[in-house]
Amino acid sequence: MSGSGLRASAPTSSTAEATPDTATIVHVPMAQPMRFEEGLDLEMLGPDEKVPPIVLKEVYEQRFSREDQAGKEGIWREVSRFLQRYIEPDARVVDIACDLGYFIRNIRAADRWATDIRDVASSLPKDVHFVRASGLDLADVLPNDHFDLAFFSNYLEHLPSTEAVLQQLKVTYSILKPGGRVLILQPNIRLIGGSYWDFIDHQTALTEKSLAEAAAMAGFTHKKVISRFLPYTTKSRLPQHPLLVRAYLAFPPAWLFFGKQTLYLGEKPKPA
Protein backbone atom coordinates (compact mmCIF):
# COMPACT_ATOMS: atom_id res chain seq x y z
CA MET A 1 0.00 0.00 0.00
CA SER A 2 3.00 2.41 -0.49
CA GLY A 3 4.30 4.69 -3.18
CA SER A 4 5.08 8.27 -4.09
CA GLY A 5 4.71 10.81 -6.83
CA LEU A 6 1.95 13.12 -8.03
CA ARG A 7 -0.81 11.40 -9.95
CA ALA A 8 -3.59 13.19 -11.75
CA SER A 9 -5.60 10.02 -12.19
CA ALA A 10 -5.55 6.32 -11.57
CA PRO A 11 -2.87 4.38 -13.48
CA THR A 12 -3.52 3.99 -17.19
CA SER A 13 -3.19 0.22 -16.84
CA SER A 14 -6.32 0.20 -14.68
CA THR A 15 -9.80 -0.21 -16.09
CA ALA A 16 -13.10 1.12 -14.77
CA GLU A 17 -16.63 -0.17 -15.04
CA ALA A 18 -20.02 0.55 -13.53
CA THR A 19 -23.46 -0.97 -13.43
CA PRO A 20 -26.68 0.99 -12.85
CA ASP A 21 -26.97 -0.08 -9.20
CA THR A 22 -23.37 -0.38 -8.04
CA ALA A 23 -20.35 1.79 -7.48
CA THR A 24 -17.86 2.69 -10.17
CA ILE A 25 -15.11 0.07 -9.92
CA VAL A 26 -11.47 0.89 -10.60
CA HIS A 27 -9.39 -2.25 -11.17
CA VAL A 28 -5.78 -2.09 -10.02
CA PRO A 29 -3.08 -4.74 -9.63
CA MET A 30 -3.45 -6.43 -6.26
CA ALA A 31 -0.64 -6.65 -3.75
CA GLN A 32 0.01 -9.84 -1.84
CA PRO A 33 -2.62 -10.34 0.88
CA MET A 34 -1.66 -9.74 4.50
CA ARG A 35 -0.65 -12.97 6.25
CA PHE A 36 -0.73 -13.64 9.96
CA GLU A 37 2.81 -15.01 10.14
CA GLU A 38 4.50 -12.69 12.62
CA GLY A 39 5.43 -14.40 15.89
CA LEU A 40 4.99 -17.97 14.65
CA ASP A 41 7.69 -20.57 15.17
CA LEU A 42 8.46 -21.34 11.55
CA GLU A 43 10.79 -24.20 12.60
CA MET A 44 7.69 -26.19 13.51
CA LEU A 45 6.64 -26.19 9.86
CA GLY A 46 7.89 -28.68 7.32
CA PRO A 47 10.30 -27.49 4.61
CA ASP A 48 7.52 -27.31 2.02
CA GLU A 49 4.79 -25.93 4.28
CA LYS A 50 3.58 -22.36 4.11
CA VAL A 51 1.51 -20.41 6.63
CA PRO A 52 -1.96 -19.95 5.08
CA PRO A 53 -3.53 -16.50 5.19
CA ILE A 54 -6.59 -15.70 7.24
CA VAL A 55 -9.39 -14.95 4.78
CA LEU A 56 -11.19 -11.79 5.86
CA LYS A 57 -14.46 -12.83 4.22
CA GLU A 58 -14.51 -15.97 6.35
CA VAL A 59 -13.62 -14.01 9.50
CA TYR A 60 -16.45 -11.53 9.04
CA GLU A 61 -18.99 -14.19 8.07
CA GLN A 62 -18.14 -15.97 11.30
CA ARG A 63 -18.17 -12.79 13.40
CA PHE A 64 -21.20 -10.91 12.07
CA SER A 65 -24.64 -12.34 11.34
CA ARG A 66 -27.11 -10.63 9.01
CA GLU A 67 -28.79 -9.24 12.10
CA ASP A 68 -25.45 -7.81 13.26
CA GLN A 69 -24.94 -6.14 9.88
CA ALA A 70 -28.44 -4.64 9.97
CA GLY A 71 -27.69 -3.27 13.45
CA LYS A 72 -24.42 -1.76 12.22
CA GLU A 73 -26.31 0.07 9.47
CA GLY A 74 -28.44 1.88 12.02
CA ILE A 75 -25.48 2.68 14.26
CA TRP A 76 -23.40 4.02 11.39
CA ARG A 77 -26.18 6.28 10.16
CA GLU A 78 -26.00 8.07 13.49
CA VAL A 79 -22.19 7.99 13.78
CA SER A 80 -21.82 9.36 10.25
CA ARG A 81 -24.39 12.04 11.02
CA PHE A 82 -22.19 13.12 13.92
CA LEU A 83 -18.96 12.98 11.89
CA GLN A 84 -20.50 15.05 9.09
CA ARG A 85 -19.34 18.15 11.02
CA TYR A 86 -15.80 17.39 9.82
CA ILE A 87 -16.82 17.17 6.13
CA GLU A 88 -17.53 20.16 3.90
CA PRO A 89 -20.29 19.75 1.26
CA ASP A 90 -17.81 20.23 -1.60
CA ALA A 91 -15.23 17.82 -0.15
CA ARG A 92 -13.50 14.90 -1.82
CA VAL A 93 -13.63 12.06 0.70
CA VAL A 94 -12.01 8.61 0.64
CA ASP A 95 -13.00 5.79 3.01
CA ILE A 96 -9.95 3.52 3.40
CA ALA A 97 -10.59 -0.14 4.23
CA CYS A 98 -14.27 0.67 3.91
CA ASP A 99 -15.69 -2.77 4.77
CA LEU A 100 -19.28 -2.67 3.43
CA GLY A 101 -19.24 1.12 3.18
CA TYR A 102 -21.10 1.95 6.39
CA PHE A 103 -19.40 5.36 6.63
CA ILE A 104 -19.08 6.48 3.01
CA ARG A 105 -22.68 5.73 2.07
CA ASN A 106 -23.99 7.75 5.01
CA ILE A 107 -22.04 10.99 4.59
CA ARG A 108 -22.63 13.90 2.22
CA ALA A 109 -19.72 14.98 0.02
CA ALA A 110 -19.24 16.19 -3.53
CA ASP A 111 -16.94 13.30 -4.47
CA ARG A 112 -16.96 9.98 -2.57
CA TRP A 113 -14.36 7.23 -2.89
CA ALA A 114 -13.89 3.92 -1.08
CA THR A 115 -11.13 1.31 -1.00
CA ASP A 116 -10.86 -2.19 0.39
CA ILE A 117 -8.76 -5.30 -0.19
CA ARG A 118 -12.01 -7.19 -0.84
CA ASP A 119 -14.39 -6.52 -3.73
CA VAL A 120 -17.26 -4.77 -1.94
CA ALA A 121 -18.43 -2.61 -4.86
CA SER A 122 -21.88 -4.22 -4.86
CA SER A 123 -22.47 -2.87 -1.34
CA LEU A 124 -21.77 0.74 -2.32
CA PRO A 125 -23.94 3.43 -3.96
CA LYS A 126 -23.36 3.90 -7.67
CA ASP A 127 -21.83 7.38 -7.22
CA VAL A 128 -19.03 6.05 -5.00
CA HIS A 129 -15.74 5.36 -6.82
CA PHE A 130 -14.49 2.01 -5.54
CA VAL A 131 -10.82 0.98 -5.78
CA ARG A 132 -9.94 -2.57 -4.81
CA ALA A 133 -6.46 -2.32 -3.33
CA SER A 134 -4.49 -2.81 -0.15
CA GLY A 135 -4.43 0.37 1.93
CA LEU A 136 -0.62 0.48 1.86
CA ASP A 137 -0.68 0.65 -1.96
CA LEU A 138 -3.03 3.62 -2.27
CA ALA A 139 -0.36 6.20 -3.16
CA ASP A 140 0.25 4.17 -6.34
CA VAL A 141 -3.41 3.80 -7.37
CA LEU A 142 -5.14 6.98 -6.16
CA PRO A 143 -4.47 10.58 -7.19
CA ASN A 144 -1.95 12.20 -4.85
CA ASP A 145 -2.51 15.61 -3.18
CA HIS A 146 -6.18 15.20 -4.07
CA PHE A 147 -8.53 14.43 -1.17
CA ASP A 148 -9.95 16.78 1.45
CA LEU A 149 -10.55 14.02 3.98
CA ALA A 150 -9.45 10.41 4.42
CA PHE A 151 -11.29 8.23 6.93
CA PHE A 152 -10.60 4.86 8.43
CA SER A 153 -12.33 2.98 11.20
CA ASN A 154 -11.12 -0.07 13.13
CA TYR A 155 -8.40 -0.71 10.57
CA LEU A 156 -4.93 0.05 11.91
CA GLU A 157 -5.10 -2.75 14.50
CA HIS A 158 -5.26 -5.23 11.60
CA LEU A 159 -1.87 -4.17 10.22
CA PRO A 160 1.02 -6.49 11.04
CA SER A 161 3.30 -4.01 12.85
CA THR A 162 3.73 -0.47 14.12
CA GLU A 163 5.97 0.12 11.08
CA ALA A 164 3.00 -0.72 8.84
CA VAL A 165 0.80 1.69 10.83
CA LEU A 166 3.30 4.48 10.27
CA GLN A 167 3.56 3.63 6.57
CA GLN A 168 -0.23 3.67 6.23
CA LEU A 169 -0.36 7.14 7.72
CA LYS A 170 2.41 8.32 5.36
CA VAL A 171 0.48 6.90 2.39
CA THR A 172 -2.66 8.66 3.60
CA TYR A 173 -0.68 11.91 3.92
CA SER A 174 0.42 11.61 0.29
CA ILE A 175 -3.12 11.35 -1.14
CA LEU A 176 -4.45 14.32 0.86
CA LYS A 177 -4.15 17.81 -0.55
CA PRO A 178 -2.44 20.47 1.61
CA GLY A 179 -4.95 21.36 4.31
CA GLY A 180 -6.61 17.97 3.93
CA ARG A 181 -7.47 15.99 7.02
CA VAL A 182 -7.37 12.40 8.25
CA LEU A 183 -10.16 11.20 10.55
CA ILE A 184 -9.49 7.95 12.43
CA LEU A 185 -11.76 5.89 14.66
CA GLN A 186 -9.48 3.50 16.53
CA PRO A 187 -9.85 0.97 19.38
CA ASN A 188 -7.70 2.05 22.32
CA ILE A 189 -5.91 -0.79 24.11
CA ARG A 190 -5.31 1.35 27.20
CA LEU A 191 -9.09 1.61 27.68
CA ILE A 192 -10.04 -1.87 26.46
CA GLY A 193 -7.39 -4.03 28.09
CA GLY A 194 -7.13 -7.72 27.25
CA SER A 195 -10.41 -7.78 25.32
CA TYR A 196 -8.53 -5.98 22.55
CA TRP A 197 -7.21 -9.41 21.55
CA ASP A 198 -10.62 -11.12 21.45
CA PHE A 199 -10.58 -10.82 17.65
CA ILE A 200 -8.14 -13.08 15.82
CA ASP A 201 -7.30 -10.52 13.14
CA HIS A 202 -6.09 -7.87 15.63
CA GLN A 203 -2.31 -7.65 15.38
CA THR A 204 -1.13 -4.19 16.47
CA ALA A 205 -2.06 -2.37 19.69
CA LEU A 206 -2.52 1.41 19.81
CA THR A 207 -3.45 4.02 22.39
CA GLU A 208 -4.48 7.61 21.72
CA LYS A 209 -0.88 8.67 22.42
CA SER A 210 0.82 6.16 20.13
CA LEU A 211 -1.70 6.94 17.37
CA ALA A 212 -1.04 10.68 17.70
CA GLU A 213 2.70 10.06 17.78
CA ALA A 214 2.58 8.00 14.58
CA ALA A 215 0.43 10.65 12.89
CA ALA A 216 2.93 13.35 13.83
CA MET A 217 5.79 11.24 12.46
CA ALA A 218 3.84 10.95 9.19
CA GLY A 219 3.63 14.76 9.00
CA PHE A 220 0.17 15.52 10.42
CA THR A 221 -0.58 18.28 12.89
CA HIS A 222 -3.11 17.39 15.58
CA LYS A 223 -6.48 19.14 15.36
CA LYS A 224 -8.54 17.03 17.79
CA VAL A 225 -8.06 13.89 19.89
CA ILE A 226 -11.08 12.49 21.73
CA SER A 227 -9.55 9.69 23.79
CA ARG A 228 -12.91 8.23 24.85
CA PHE A 229 -15.49 8.33 22.06
CA LEU A 230 -17.42 5.19 21.06
CA PRO A 231 -17.82 1.82 22.82
CA TYR A 232 -15.41 -0.89 21.68
CA THR A 233 -17.63 -3.08 19.51
CA THR A 234 -21.11 -3.22 18.01
CA LYS A 235 -21.37 -6.72 19.48
CA SER A 236 -21.57 -5.39 23.03
CA ARG A 237 -24.64 -5.70 25.27
CA LEU A 238 -25.19 -1.95 25.31
CA PRO A 239 -28.50 -0.77 23.77
CA GLN A 240 -27.94 0.00 20.10
CA HIS A 241 -31.19 1.49 18.85
CA PRO A 242 -30.34 4.41 16.53
CA LEU A 243 -32.17 6.90 18.75
CA LEU A 244 -30.10 5.77 21.74
CA VAL A 245 -26.92 6.08 19.66
CA ARG A 246 -27.93 9.62 18.72
CA ALA A 247 -28.60 10.45 22.37
CA TYR A 248 -25.22 8.98 23.37
CA LEU A 249 -23.37 11.07 20.78
CA ALA A 250 -25.18 14.20 21.95
CA PHE A 251 -24.12 13.66 25.59
CA PRO A 252 -20.28 13.66 25.86
CA PRO A 253 -20.25 12.86 29.61
CA ALA A 254 -21.48 9.37 28.69
CA TRP A 255 -18.34 8.92 26.59
CA LEU A 256 -16.25 9.00 29.78
CA PHE A 257 -18.00 5.85 31.00
CA PHE A 258 -18.52 3.85 27.79
CA GLY A 259 -15.95 5.23 25.32
CA LYS A 260 -13.26 2.67 24.44
CA GLN A 261 -12.40 3.94 20.97
CA THR A 262 -10.44 7.09 20.18
CA LEU A 263 -11.37 9.66 17.54
CA TYR A 264 -8.35 11.37 15.99
CA LEU A 265 -8.37 14.30 13.57
CA GLY A 266 -5.11 15.41 11.94
CA GLU A 267 -4.29 17.87 9.19
CA LYS A 268 -1.71 17.93 6.40
CA PRO A 269 -0.09 21.40 6.74
CA LYS A 270 -0.40 23.91 3.95
CA PRO A 271 2.84 25.34 2.54
CA ALA A 272 4.08 28.38 4.45
N, C-alpha and C positions, 0 to 999 in steps of 0.2 A: 503494500500500500504506500510506497514512497516514490519520490521523484522530484524534479525541479524544472524550472523554465516556464516562461509565459506561454499560455495556450489560449488562442482565441476561440477554439472550439474543440470538440472531442476529436480524437485521432482520426485521420482519414481512412484508416484501415477498419474502423468501426462501421457498423451498419445500424440503421434505426428503422423501427416499424411500429405501427399502432393499429389497434382495432377500435371499433366504435365505443366499446365499453371498458377499455383498459388503458393503462398508462402508456405513454410513449416509451419504448424500450430501446436503450442504447446498448449494443453488444460490444463488449471489449474483451481482449484476451484475459483469461482467468489466471490468477496466481495460484500457487500450490495451496491447498486448504490447510488451516491451522491444525496441528496435531498435538495431542496431549502427551508429549514424550518427556517433558522436563521433569527431572527428579526420579525417573524410573531406573532400575538397575538393569542396564542393557546386557550385562553379563549373564543374566538369567535366561536370555533369549538364545535360541539356536542361531547358527551362523547365517541361515537363510531366512530367518523370521524377521518380520517388520512389525512395528507397533501400528495397529490400525487406528485411523482417525475416529473421533467421536462425531457422529453425523447429527448436525444441529436439528434437522427435521425430525429425527427420531427422538431427540431429547425433548423438544417442545411438544411433540405429540404425546409423550409420556407425562409431561409436567402439566399441560393445560388441556382441559376438556373443552368441548364446545361451549359449555356453560361458563367456564372460566373466561374464554375469549369474549363472549357476549358481555360479561361483567367488565372486562377491561375496556371495551368500547365506551361504556357509560362513564367509567372513571376518567378515561382520556379526553372525553369531550369537555369535562370540567377542568382538568389539568391544563389542557390546551387553551381553554378560555382564559384561564389565569395567566398563562405564559404569553398570551397575545400582546400584553403590555410591552414586551421586549421586541415586537415585530412591527415595523412600519408597513402601511398598506402597499407601498410601492417596492417592497423589499424582494430580493432574490434569496430564497431560503433553501438550504439543503439539509435533509435528515439523513445522517450517516448511521449505517447499521439499523435501518428503519423497522426491522421486523415486519409486521403486517401493515405498517403505515399509520399506527394509531395517532401519532403526533401530526404528521404532515397533512393528513386528510382533514384534520380538525382545526387548522389554522388558516387565516386569511393572509395571502401574500400575492404579489403580482406575478411571481415566477417561482414555482415549487418543484424541487428536485428531491429524489430519494435514492439511496444506494443500499445494497445489501449483498452479502456473499451468496445468498439464495435467490432464486428467481421468484420474486413476490409481486411481479407486475400486475397479476390478475386481481390482487387485493387493493390496488391503488386507483384513484380517480383518473380519468383519461387525460386530464390536463397536467398531471404530475409526470415529469421526465424521470424515468427510472434507469439507473445504471447498475448493472450487475457486476460488482467488483469488490475485492477485499478493501477494507477501509484504508489500509496502509499503502494502497496503490493509487489513491484518488488523485494525487498530484499529476499522475501520468494520463489520467482518463477524463478529468474534469477541467474546465477552464480555470486558470490561475488568476489571482487578484480579481475575482469575479463576484463572489457572494457577499451579501450583507450580513447573513447570519448562518452559522452552522450549528446544528443541534445533535447531541446524542444522549441517549438514556440507557442506563444499565448495560453499558457496552465495554468500558475500559477494563472491568474486572475479568473479562473473558480473554484479554490479551495475555500472551505467555510470559511477560516479564515487565518490569518497570521501564526497561529500555524501549520496549514496544509501545508502552503508554506515551513516553516522551516523543517517540517518532510519530505516533498518531497525532499528537498535538502540533508537531512541526508541519506535518502534511496538511492539517486543517488550517494552520496559519497561512500556508502558501495559496490556498484556494480562496481565502477571504480577501476582499479589497481593503485598502487602508481605511481604517475606521470601522471595518466589519467586526462582528462579535461572535464569540463562541458561547453557547449555552449548554451546560452539562448537568444532567441529573444523574447522581452517582451514589450507590450504596457506600456507607461510611463504616468501616470496620471498627472504629473506636466506639461507635454508638451501638453497633449490632452485636459485636463479640463473636463467639464461636459459631453462631447461626449463619454467619457470612459464608461458611463452607458447606452449608446444607445442599448446595447445588453443584453438581459434579463438574460443570463447565466453568466454575469460578476458579481463576488461576492467580490473579494479582490483587493484593489488598491495598486499599487507599483510604486515607482520611481526608478531611477538608484541607489540612495543612499540606500533605504530600501532593494532593491534586493541585492546589494553588502554586506550590513550588515547581511542579512540572510545567504548569502553564506559563509561569514566569520564565523558566528556562527555554521554553519554545518561543518566547518573544511577546507574550500577552501582558497587558497591564490589567490589574484586577479592578473590576467595576462593582461587583457585588458577590459576597459569599454568604449564603444562608446555610449554616452548618446543619441545623435541624429543619427539614422541610417536610418531606412525605414519609409515611410509614415504609418499612422495608420492602414488602411484597404484597401484591394483590391477592395472594393466597392466605392472607392473615384472617383472623376471626373478627376483625374490626368491621362494623357496618360499612357497606360500600354502595349504598344507594346514591345515585348522582346528586340528589339534593343534600345529602349528608356530606358528600365530598365537597360540594360548593360551600356549605357552611363551615367545614373544616378549613378550607383555603381562605375564607374570609375572617378567620379568627386565629391570628398568629400565636396567641398564648397556647393554643392546643398543640402547636408544632413542638413546643418544648417538652411535651410529655410523649408524643407519638412519633415525632420526626426521627427517622433513622437514615434518611438519604439527604445528601447535600445538594444544593443548587448553586452552581458556579457560573458567573458571567464575567468573561474577559474580553478585552478589545485589542485588535491589531492597531498599533499607533499609526497615526497619519504622519507623513514626512514633515519635518520641522520647517 
